[in-house]
Amino acid sequence: MKISYFKELDGVRAIAALMVMFFHFFQTMNSSDSFVRLLTRIAIFGQTGVSLFFVLSGFLITRILLSTRRNPGYFSSFYIRRSLRIFPLYYFFLVIYYLVIPFFTQTEIVLWGQQFWYWFYLQGFPMTFHWSHVGPDHFWSLAVEEHFYLFWPLLVFYSHPKKLPYVIAAIVGIALILRIVFVQHSFETFYFTLTRMDELALGALVAVFEIRNKLLPSYFRKYFFLFVLLIFPLCFVWLWNGSSANPVLQVLKYNFISLIYFLVLCFVLTSGENGLIKRVLRSQSLNFLGRISYGLYVYHPLCFFVFASSFSQGNIGLDFLGSFALTVLISTASYYFFERRFLAMKRYFDYDGKIKPVILSSQTQER
């Protein structure tokens, strides 16, 4: 299967990043203004941008794995290419967080025993079981994705494509059961890989539909009414009542949210090529933000903090625009001057099993 490029998915990725940024900006906002309080409540839904990331990642990764599973470079190329995309910025920011920031703020460097979880993508454990740790808390989702990237290629390789829906169903069931157990023992279900992996798995199901040629508008219309039935009750309950104190919602909310984004992704992929949805998602602005979305996610808490500390105008509207603008500026610089250097190396690790030699120009060697 030829791996086609869906330009509109860059727009979806941008929206997911903006949702998370919107949530974090208003997360700790305290105001007596009724409009600001309304925005704070609405911003809660921005938290589900991570679920949208998971569903989208599950789809994109699985369609690559399904189309290359018979190639000799299946494992090596996949893991190398993923490492080139994920590791450089991840570890660069950890250096900033643990070494650079303490230097400028004249604070003590975090003890190794509290920071090593983040260096090995293990932060989900202390965050779930309340162990001592200090680090960029929003990196928990990067750990979940990294864990999924480790075991999912093995399952795809050793499972017949016709059996993958059963594997996906098993993952969904395991995650659901573990959330029940975690809630019963008062453990957090939000940060742990095994309690969130069903969202990535559901995105993988979209790729299975694609390879079976079932990702068609006529096939999707059967589920549109289900989408309408799900989204409004969920939005109402979450917006007005919250979910942290409700054990049933703690268990089931990820199933509802991931199913909604599963259907949204199907809707986007099967919508008309010249329709309004794809035209908006393929717009230059959203595609640009989608291109730098990894940086937007990584840098935005720090950028928000820097802007609030040094440039705040005391006006929520100006602070909102300024914080987002600073994040876009830093993420753009990071992408073009840092990340893209590593992304360019992915071309030397194709899925044909042949690792091409890297020939550097004299100008590049000097750098």
N, C-alpha and C positions, 0 to 999 in steps of 0.2 A: 504494500500500500504506500503510495506516494504521500509524503507528509506535506499537506497543503498549509498555507499560512493564512490565518484568520486575523486580518488587520484589526477587526472590531474588538478582538479580545485584549488588545493593548488599551482600548478605551475602558473595558471592564476592569482591567487591572488598575487603571488610574482611579476609577470610581471607588474601588475597594480601599486604596491607599487614602483617598480623601475622606472616606467615611471614618477610618480609624483616627485620622488627624482631627476631624471634627469632634469625635468623641473625647479624645484626650484634651483638647483645648477647653471644653466645657466641663470635664469630669470633676474638677475641684472648684468649680465656679460657685460662689455664694453671693447672691444678689437679692435685694428686695424688689427689684423690678419684675413685674409679672411676665413681660416679654422674654427677659433673660431666663427666668425660671422655666418658661415653656421651651426655649431653645435647649436648656439643660436636659429636660425630659426627652425631647426629640433626639438629642445627641446620643442617648443610650443606644439607639439603634445603630449608631456608627460602630459600636463594638462588634457588630456582626460582620463588619468588613473583613475581619480575620477569617470568618467562616467562608465568605466569598472567595478569599485568597485560597483557602484549602480546597474548595470544590474546583476552582479553576486550575490549580496546580495538579490535582488528581487527574483531571482531564488531559492537560497538556503533556504531563509526564507519561501517562499510560498510552496515549496514542503514539508517542515516540517508541515506547517499549514494545508495543504490539507490532509496529511496522519494522522493527529491527531485530526481533527475537531470534531470527534464523541467521543473523549476520555473525561472523567470527569475532567482531569487535564489540559485541553486545554489552558485556559487563565493563570492560576497561574503558571504552569510549564514553559510556554513560556516566560512570563515576568520575572520570577525569573532567568531562565537560561540566558536570554539576559542581565539582570542586572549584573550577575556574570561575564559575558564576557566583557561588555562595561564599567561599572561604575568604577571599581577599578583603572584601568590605566588612565582613563579620569580624575578622580578627583586627583589622585596622581600627574599627570603632572600639574594640575592647582595649586596645593600646591607648586610645584617646581617653577612654573612661577611667582606666585604672592608673595611668601614668601621667598623661598630659593635664587632665583636669585637676588632680591634686596639686600639681606644680603651680598652676595659676591661682587656685583657690587657697593655696597654702594649708592644705589639709593632709592628714596622714594617708598613706597608701593602704588600701584595703588588705587585710591579712589574706595570705594565700588560701587558708582553710575556708574562707568565705567567698573567694572569687574563683576557685578552680572549677567549680561546677560549670561556669559559663565557658571556660576554655575547652571543655570536652562535651558540650551540648547536653549537660545533665541538669540544667537549672530547673527542669520540671519536677524533679524529686524534692528539693528543699522547698519549693514553692507550694507543692501539694501536701507534704507531710510536716511542714512548719519547722524545717531545720534552718540553722543559721546560714545566711547567704547575703551577699551584697553585690549587686550588678544591675545592668539595664533590664528591668523587669519585662519590657515588651519583647525581649529576645526569646521568650518562652515559645512563641509560635514558630520561630526559626528552628528551634530544637525539634518540635513536633514534625515539621516538614523533613528535616534531616533524617530523623529516625525512619520516617516513611520511605524516604529514598533508599535507605539501607536494605530493608526487607522486601519492599514491593517488587523490585526487579527480579528477585528470586522467585516469588510467587508467580509472576507473569511468565517467566521462563519455563518453569516446571509444571505449569497448569495449561491444559488445553484451552484455547480461547473460548470454546463453548462452555467450559466449566467455570470461567471467571465470574459470572454472575453469582454462582453459589459461594465462591470464595469471598466476594464482596458482601453477600448476605451474612456470611459467618463473621466477618469483621464488624459489621453493623451490630450483630447480635452480641458479640463479645464486648464491644464498647458500651452497649446498653446495660448489660449485666454488671459490668464493672462500675458504671455510674451508680447503679442501685446500691452496690456494696459500699462504695465510697461515701455516698450520702448517709447510709446507715451508720457509718463510723465517723461521721463529721469531717471527712476529708474533702478538700477542694477538687471539683471535677473539671475545672476550667483549664488547668495548665498541663495536665498529664497526657502523654502521647496515647496511651491505650484507651483513654476516655474521650479522645477527640479524633481518633484515626478514622472513624466512620464517615466523617465529612470528606476527607480525601478519597476514601473508597467510593463514595457516592459520585464524586467527580469522575472517578475512573469508569464508572458505569456509562457515562456519556460517551467515552471513547469506545466502549464495547458496542454501544448502539451505532456509533459511526462506522466501525469496521464491518458491522452486520447490515449496513445500509438501512437501518431503522431510524436514523436521525432525519426524519422527513416531516414536513409541515402537517401532513394528514395524520401521521402517527402521533405527533405531539398534541394535536387539538383534543385528543381524548383526555389529556391531563390538565387542560387549561382550567376547567371548572374546579378541579381539585385545588389548584393553585389559589384561586379566588377564595375558596372555602377556608384554606389554611392561613393565609396571610392576615386577613382582617381580625379574626379572633386572637391570634398570637400577638399582633401589634397592640390591640386594645388591652389585653391582660398584662403584657410586659410594660407598656407605657404608664398605665395607671396604678398597677398593683406591684410592679417589680417582680423579681423571681428569686432573689437570694434567700428569702425566708420560706419559699415554697418548695418542698422536696420533690414534688411531682414535676414541677417545671425544671428543677435542677437536673432531673433525669432525662426528660423528654425534649427540652427546648432545642438541643443540638440536632435532634432528628427533624424537628419542624423547620428549623432555620436552614439546615443543609438541604432538605427536600425543596424548600422554596428556592434556594439558589441553584439547585439542580434543574428545576423547571425554568428558572430565569435563563440559565445558560443554554438550555435546549431552545428556548424561545428566541434568544439572540442568534443562535447558529442557524435556525430554520426560518428566520424572518427574511423578507424579500431583499434581494441585493440592492435595490434602489429605494428601499423603504426608509422611513424617517429614522428608525432605531439604528440601523447600520450606518446611515449617513452621519448621525450624531457621534456614534462610537468611533467612527473612522476619521473624525475631525482632527485637524492638525494639533489643536491644543490638547485634546485627550490622548492622542497618540504620543505626543511629547511627554506628557505626565506619566503615561504608562511605561515609556522607555526608562524613565528615571524613578519608577515607583519603588524599587528596592531601596534606593537612597532616601526617598521620602519616608519610608517606614523606619529605616534605621536612624536617621538623623532628627526626626521631628521632635521627640521629647527634649533633646538637648537644645535645638533651635528655639523651641518655645520658652525654655528656661532662660536662655541668653537674652532673648528679646524682652521678656518680662523683667529681667534684672537690669538691663542697660538701656532699653529703648521704649519702655512702656509709656504711653501717652495718657493713661488713666481713662481711656475711652475704649469700651469693649469692641466696638466696630473697627477702630483703627488698630487696636492690638491684634485682633483676629486677622486682618489683612496683612499687617506687618509680620506676624509670626509665620503665616503661610508663605509670604513672599521670601522671607529669609530661608525657610526650609527648601523652597524651590531653587533658590540661588545656590545654596550649599550642595544640594543633591545634583544639580546640573554640573557644577564644577567637579564633583566627585565622579560623576559618570564619564565626562569627557577627558578628564586629566588623570584618572586613576582606574576606574573599573573597566573602561574600554580597552585598556592595554591588555588586560587578562582575557577579556571576551574575544579579542582578536586571535588569541592562541587556540581557541576552540576549533578553528579550521584545520589544525594539524592533527586532530583526533576524530576523524570521521568514523562512521559506523561500519566501514568495510573491513575493519580489523587491521588496517595498515596505518601505522603511526608515521606521518610524514616528517621529514627532518625540518627543523626550524632554521631558516637561513636569515640571518640578521644583516641589515644594511649597516654600513659604517656609522651612519647617523644614529641608528637605533642602538648599536653597540656602545656608543659613547654615553648614552643615557643609562 
